[in-house]
Amino acid sequence: MYEQNFKLIRDLIQRQEPVYGILSFIEDTIGAIRADLGPDSTTESYKHLEEIATALEQISRELV
């Protein structure tokens, strides 16, 4: 469902487009996923969310 978004994000990263734009597109993709979520989450979802939080923390350290 979001495969095209993920492909575009990876393409933008590979081309080293501006980080601001990539993060904006990631934000839009997260919003779309969030809108489609139901009330149920799996334990695996929390693992992936932790990975996202770690990556965002690392990015914020690089930009400061």
Secondary structure, DSSP 8 states (H G I E B T S, - for coil): --HHHHHHHHHHHHTT--HHHHHHHHHHHHHHHHHH--S---HHHHHHHHHHHHHHHHHHHHH-
